[in-house]
């Protein structure tokens, strides 16, 4: 577990709780949409591809926030000589 003293504005337990809740809601939405796709195909109907927005939009938004936080943490925690390595990874 990360030491919370290096990033005092970040409450890691709160971030993890929100992440788990968001992930659970996201996976439930993906399961419901997948069920709808298969149920409609069994009846010979098609489902709009627009329903996949509910699956891919939160995933993309989550990646944006995670990468932004990871870059900020890498710049604040890394020693001066290794700040470039944080971007390379």
N, C-alpha and C positions, 0 to 999 in steps of 0.2 A: 504494500500500500504506500502511496506517496505521502511524504511528510507535508502536512497542510501549512507549515510555517513559511514555506517558500512562496506560496501564493495565497496570502491572507484573505483575499476577497472571495475565494472559492471554497464553498462548503462541500466537500467531496461526498458526504453521505446524502446530501440533498440532490446533488447532481446525479448520483447513481440511482436514487429513488425515482427521479423524474425520467431518467433514461429507461429504466425498466418499465415504467408505466407507458411511456411513449412507444417503446418497442412492442409491448403487449398489444396496445391498441392498433398499431400498424400491422402486426401479424394477424390479428383478428379481421381487420379490413381486407387483407390480402386473401385470407381463407374464404371469407364471404364472397368476394369477387370471383375467386376461382370456382367456388361452388356454383355461382350464378352462370358462369361461362359453361360449365359442364352440364348443368341442368337445362339451359337453353339449347345447347347443341343436341342433347338427347331428344328434345322436342322438335328439332329441325329449325330452330330460330337462331339468329345471330345476336350477339351482344356487342354494343359499340366499344371500339377500342378506347374511347374516352374514359371508360371506367378505370383504366389502368393508371390514370392520373393520381388516384387516391393511394396507389401503391408506390409509384416512383417519385412523386413530388416530395412526400415526407422523407424518403430515403436521400434524395439529393439535398434537401434543406439540412438534414442532419449532418451530412458530410461537410457541408460548408461550415457549420458551427464547430464541428469537431476539429477540422483542420485549422480554423482560425485560432481556436483555443490552444491547440498543440503547438502552432508556430509561436504564439505569444509565450507559452510556457518554455519552449526551447530557447528563446532569446533571453528570457529573464533568468533561467537556471544555469544555462551553459556558461562555462568560462569563456573569456574573451577569445582564446585561441580556437575554440570549438564551435563558435556560433555558425560558421559556414557549414559544418557537418550536420547541424540540425536541419538546414534547408535541403541538403543533399539526401537525407533519409526521407 
